[in-house]
Amino acid sequence: MWTAFFAFAAAFLLIVTAGFLFVYRSSTDRRLSQIVVSQSQTAVLTGMLGEPAIARFEKLLHPFQGVLPRSAKEVSNLRKMLAKAGYREARHVNYYYAAKVLTPAVLCLLATFTGSLPLSPLFVYATAAGLGFLAPDFWLGRRISARQLSIRLGLPEALDLLVVCVEAGLSLDKAILRTAEEMRLSQPAIADELGLISLEQRAGRPRTDAWNDAAERTGVDTVRSLASLIIQADKFGTSVGKALRAQAESLRTRRRQNAEEQAAKTTVKLVFPLVLLIFPSLFVVTLGPSMIVMFEAFQTYFV
């Protein structure tokens, strides 16, 4: 009996030790591979792994991409809108046109299977088709607003990091690249735009054109003012660090003023809930019992 017990204990310890060594070795190898493999190789491997899924998805959407007519001006405006939302690849235009076709079809199918046709089939189908056709536009508008708000709120932090990098001795181009790398997780929208500016400058594009394109691409007034500030500092040879620090302070002051403005508007915005929701309930609670008593008194008097 003791021999069987010791044999079982030894086998159990052997299995646990082997599993621990296997898990520890796999995690160690994974960490070493993350350190050894360069970022470019990781991007290439990620693209190789993700390409078949994207190709299959595009193949499924291909019959619906050419249903709606397109014009060069409309496609150009759509690309600008998609760029403001953070979608700059050519396939995103095809996704948008496919969504304009598939969303009404899906809503019509939902209206058919949910049993809402006895109300009025023509009205139900027209409403579903209209909402489905306008849904991608609403979604794109919300994406643009969310991205612009993210850029507007995170720009002072990016300017502070730019100031630190410039005052530490880095050039403006290197400071932009370092800021984009450091803010990749905290502010992905700003990091994306700064990384694109850095890539354009490394490709030989002038700094003025790169920053003007960034201001046009984002559609944010603070980015446009920052682009003008950097262009003027580069043209006249003034200190970039002092200019960026002053711009960051002005952006924080503007954000604080906007918060105070929104807080001051709350008193006016509370008038409508008070009048439409709170006051009627107060009237019912306070005048309800007396109205019941008066109604009963009049009823007994006239009867």
C-alpha positions as CSV (number, residue, x, y, z in Angstrom):
1,M,0.0,0.0,0.0
2,W,2.8,2.4,0.9
3,T,4.6,1.5,-2.3
4,A,1.5,2.4,-4.4
5,F,1.1,5.7,-2.4
6,F,4.7,6.7,-3.0
7,A,4.5,5.7,-6.7
8,F,1.3,7.9,-7.1
9,A,3.0,10.8,-5.3
10,A,6.1,10.5,-7.5
11,A,4.1,10.4,-10.7
12,F,2.0,13.4,-9.6
13,L,5.1,15.4,-8.8
14,L,6.6,14.4,-12.1
15,I,3.6,15.5,-14.0
16,V,3.3,18.8,-12.2
17,T,7.0,19.6,-12.6
18,A,6.8,18.7,-16.3
19,G,3.8,21.0,-16.8
20,F,5.4,23.8,-14.9
21,L,8.6,23.5,-17.0
22,F,6.6,23.4,-20.2
23,V,4.5,26.5,-19.3
24,Y,7.5,28.4,-18.0
25,R,9.5,27.5,-21.1
26,S,6.7,28.5,-23.5
27,S,6.2,31.9,-21.7
28,T,10.0,32.5,-21.7
29,D,10.2,31.7,-25.4
30,R,7.3,33.9,-26.2
31,R,8.9,36.9,-24.3
32,L,12.2,36.2,-26.0
33,S,10.6,36.1,-29.4
34,Q,8.8,39.4,-28.7
35,I,12.2,41.0,-27.8
36,V,14.2,39.4,-30.7
37,V,11.7,39.9,-33.5
38,S,11.7,43.4,-34.8
39,Q,8.7,45.5,-35.3
40,S,8.9,45.4,-39.1
41,Q,9.0,41.6,-39.0
42,T,6.0,41.5,-36.6
43,A,4.1,43.8,-38.9
44,V,4.9,41.6,-41.9
45,L,3.9,38.4,-40.0
46,T,0.7,40.1,-38.9
47,G,-0.2,41.2,-42.4
48,M,0.5,37.7,-43.7
49,L,-1.8,36.2,-41.1
50,G,-4.6,38.7,-41.5
51,E,-4.6,39.0,-45.3
52,P,-6.7,35.8,-46.0
53,A,-9.5,36.9,-43.7
54,I,-9.6,40.4,-45.2
55,A,-9.5,38.9,-48.7
56,R,-12.4,36.6,-47.9
57,F,-14.4,39.5,-46.3
58,E,-13.8,41.7,-49.4
59,K,-14.8,38.8,-51.7
60,L,-18.1,38.5,-49.8
61,L,-18.8,42.3,-50.1
62,H,-17.6,42.5,-53.7
63,P,-21.1,41.9,-55.3
64,F,-22.6,44.8,-53.2
65,Q,-19.9,47.4,-53.8
66,G,-20.9,48.4,-57.3
67,V,-24.7,48.6,-56.8
68,L,-24.8,52.3,-56.0
69,P,-23.5,54.7,-58.7
70,R,-20.3,56.7,-57.9
71,S,-18.8,59.9,-59.1
72,A,-15.3,61.1,-58.7
73,K,-16.3,64.1,-56.6
74,E,-18.5,62.0,-54.3
75,V,-15.7,59.4,-53.8
76,S,-13.2,62.3,-53.1
77,N,-15.5,63.8,-50.5
78,L,-16.1,60.4,-49.0
79,R,-12.4,59.7,-48.7
80,K,-11.9,62.9,-46.9
81,M,-14.7,62.0,-44.5
82,L,-13.3,58.6,-43.9
83,A,-9.9,60.0,-43.3
84,K,-11.3,62.3,-40.6
85,A,-12.7,59.1,-39.0
86,G,-9.3,57.4,-39.2
87,Y,-10.0,55.1,-42.2
88,R,-7.6,55.9,-45.0
89,E,-7.3,52.7,-47.0
90,A,-9.0,52.3,-50.4
91,R,-11.1,49.3,-49.3
92,H,-12.9,51.4,-46.7
93,V,-14.7,53.2,-49.5
94,N,-15.9,49.9,-50.8
95,Y,-17.0,48.9,-47.3
96,Y,-19.0,52.1,-47.1
97,Y,-20.9,51.5,-50.3
98,A,-21.5,47.9,-49.5
99,A,-22.9,49.0,-46.1
100,K,-25.2,51.4,-47.9
101,V,-26.7,48.4,-49.7
102,L,-26.6,45.7,-47.0
103,T,-28.0,47.7,-44.1
104,P,-31.4,48.5,-45.8
105,A,-31.6,44.8,-46.9
106,V,-30.9,43.6,-43.4
107,L,-33.5,46.0,-41.9
108,C,-36.1,44.9,-44.4
109,L,-35.5,41.3,-43.6
110,L,-35.8,42.1,-39.9
111,A,-39.1,43.9,-40.6
112,T,-40.3,40.8,-42.5
113,F,-39.4,38.2,-39.8
114,T,-40.5,40.3,-36.8
115,G,-44.1,40.4,-37.9
116,S,-44.4,44.2,-38.3
117,L,-45.8,44.0,-41.8
118,P,-49.5,44.0,-40.8
119,L,-49.2,47.6,-39.8
120,S,-48.4,48.9,-43.3
121,P,-46.0,47.0,-45.6
122,L,-45.2,50.0,-47.7
123,F,-44.5,52.2,-44.8
124,V,-42.5,49.6,-42.9
125,Y,-40.3,48.8,-45.9
126,A,-39.8,52.5,-46.8
127,T,-38.8,53.3,-43.2
128,A,-36.4,50.4,-43.0
129,A,-34.8,51.2,-46.3
130,G,-34.5,54.9,-45.5
131,L,-33.0,54.2,-42.0
132,G,-30.7,51.6,-43.4
133,F,-29.5,53.9,-46.2
134,L,-28.8,56.7,-43.7
135,A,-27.3,54.5,-40.9
136,P,-23.8,54.5,-42.4
137,D,-23.8,58.3,-42.7
138,F,-24.9,58.6,-39.0
139,W,-22.3,56.1,-37.9
140,L,-19.5,57.9,-39.9
141,G,-20.5,61.2,-38.4
142,R,-20.4,59.8,-34.9
143,R,-17.0,58.3,-35.6
144,I,-15.7,61.6,-36.9
145,S,-17.0,63.5,-33.9
146,A,-15.5,61.0,-31.4
147,R,-12.1,61.0,-33.1
148,Q,-12.0,64.8,-33.2
149,L,-13.0,65.0,-29.6
150,S,-10.2,62.5,-28.7
151,I,-7.7,64.6,-30.6
152,R,-8.9,67.8,-29.1
153,L,-8.7,66.5,-25.5
154,G,-5.3,64.7,-25.9
155,L,-3.5,67.4,-27.8
156,P,-2.2,69.2,-24.7
157,E,-0.5,66.0,-23.5
158,A,1.1,65.5,-26.9
159,L,2.4,69.1,-26.9
160,D,3.9,68.6,-23.4
161,L,5.7,65.5,-24.6
162,L,6.9,67.4,-27.7
163,V,8.2,70.2,-25.4
164,V,10.1,67.7,-23.3
165,C,11.6,66.0,-26.3
166,V,12.6,69.3,-28.0
167,E,14.1,70.8,-24.8
168,A,16.0,67.5,-24.2
169,G,17.9,68.1,-27.4
170,L,15.9,66.2,-30.1
171,S,15.0,67.7,-33.4
172,L,11.4,68.4,-34.1
173,D,11.1,65.5,-36.5
174,K,12.6,63.1,-34.0
175,A,10.4,64.6,-31.2
176,I,7.3,64.0,-33.3
177,L,8.3,60.4,-34.0
178,R,9.1,59.7,-30.3
179,T,5.8,61.3,-29.2
180,A,3.9,59.1,-31.6
181,E,5.6,56.0,-30.2
182,E,5.0,57.0,-26.6
183,M,1.3,57.9,-27.1
184,R,0.4,54.8,-29.1
185,L,-1.6,53.4,-26.2
186,S,-2.9,56.4,-24.4
187,Q,-3.9,58.6,-27.4
188,P,-4.0,56.4,-30.5
189,A,-5.7,59.0,-32.7
190,I,-3.0,61.6,-32.0
191,A,-0.2,59.0,-32.3
192,D,-1.6,57.9,-35.7
193,E,-1.6,61.5,-37.0
194,L,1.8,62.3,-35.7
195,G,3.2,59.0,-37.1
196,L,1.7,59.9,-40.5
197,I,3.3,63.3,-40.4
198,S,6.6,61.7,-39.5
199,L,6.3,59.2,-42.4
200,E,5.5,62.0,-44.9
201,Q,8.5,64.0,-43.8
202,R,10.8,61.0,-44.0
203,A,9.5,60.4,-47.5
204,G,10.7,63.9,-48.5
205,R,7.5,65.9,-48.1
206,P,8.0,69.4,-46.8
207,R,7.1,70.1,-43.2
208,T,4.6,72.8,-44.2
209,D,2.7,70.5,-46.5
210,A,2.7,67.6,-44.0
211,W,1.3,69.8,-41.2
212,N,-1.3,71.4,-43.5
213,D,-2.4,68.0,-44.7
214,A,-2.7,66.9,-41.1
215,A,-4.9,69.9,-40.3
216,E,-7.1,69.2,-43.3
217,R,-7.2,65.5,-42.6
218,T,-8.4,65.8,-39.0
219,G,-10.6,68.9,-39.3
220,V,-9.8,70.1,-35.8
221,D,-9.2,73.8,-35.2
222,T,-6.6,73.2,-32.6
223,V,-4.5,71.0,-35.0
224,R,-4.9,73.7,-37.6
225,S,-3.6,76.4,-35.2
226,L,-0.8,74.1,-34.1
227,A,0.2,73.6,-37.8
228,S,0.2,77.3,-38.3
229,L,2.4,77.8,-35.2
230,I,5.0,75.2,-36.3
231,I,5.1,76.6,-39.8
232,Q,5.7,80.1,-38.5
233,A,8.3,79.0,-36.1
234,D,10.1,77.1,-38.8
235,K,9.9,80.0,-41.2
236,F,11.0,82.8,-38.8
237,G,13.5,80.7,-36.8
238,T,11.8,81.2,-33.4
239,S,12.1,78.8,-30.5
240,V,9.9,75.8,-31.1
241,G,9.9,74.7,-27.5
242,K,8.6,78.0,-26.2
243,A,5.9,78.2,-28.9
244,L,4.7,74.6,-28.1
245,R,4.6,75.3,-24.4
246,A,2.5,78.5,-25.0
247,Q,0.2,76.6,-27.3
248,A,-0.3,73.8,-24.7
249,E,-1.1,76.4,-22.0
250,S,-3.6,78.1,-24.3
251,L,-5.2,74.7,-25.2
252,R,-5.6,73.9,-21.5
253,T,-7.1,77.3,-20.8
254,R,-9.5,76.9,-23.7
255,R,-10.5,73.4,-22.4
256,R,-11.2,74.8,-19.0
257,Q,-13.3,77.6,-20.4
258,N,-15.3,75.1,-22.4
259,A,-15.9,73.1,-19.3
260,E,-17.1,76.2,-17.5
261,E,-19.3,77.1,-20.4
262,Q,-20.9,73.7,-20.4
263,A,-21.4,73.9,-16.6
264,A,-23.1,77.3,-17.0
265,K,-25.5,75.9,-19.7
266,T,-26.8,73.2,-17.3
267,T,-29.1,75.7,-15.6
268,V,-30.8,76.5,-18.8
269,K,-30.9,72.8,-19.9
270,L,-32.6,71.8,-16.7
271,V,-35.6,74.0,-17.3
272,F,-37.1,71.5,-19.8
273,P,-36.9,68.4,-17.5
274,L,-38.2,70.5,-14.6
275,V,-41.2,71.8,-16.6
276,L,-42.0,68.6,-18.4
277,L,-41.2,65.9,-15.9
278,I,-40.7,67.2,-12.3
279,F,-43.4,69.8,-12.0
280,P,-46.2,67.6,-13.3
281,S,-45.3,64.9,-10.8
282,L,-45.2,67.5,-8.0
283,F,-48.6,68.8,-9.0
284,V,-50.1,65.3,-9.0
285,V,-48.6,64.6,-5.5
286,T,-49.7,67.9,-4.0
287,L,-53.0,68.6,-5.7
288,G,-54.1,65.0,-6.3
289,P,-55.6,64.3,-2.8
290,S,-57.3,67.7,-2.7
291,M,-58.8,67.2,-6.1
292,I,-60.1,63.8,-5.1
293,V,-61.7,65.3,-2.0
294,M,-63.3,68.1,-4.0
295,F,-64.5,65.7,-6.7
296,E,-66.2,63.5,-4.0
297,A,-67.7,66.6,-2.3
298,F,-69.2,68.0,-5.6
299,Q,-70.4,64.5,-6.5
300,T,-72.3,64.1,-3.2
301,Y,-73.6,67.7,-3.4
302,F,-75.0,67.4,-6.9
303,V,-76.4,63.9,-6.3
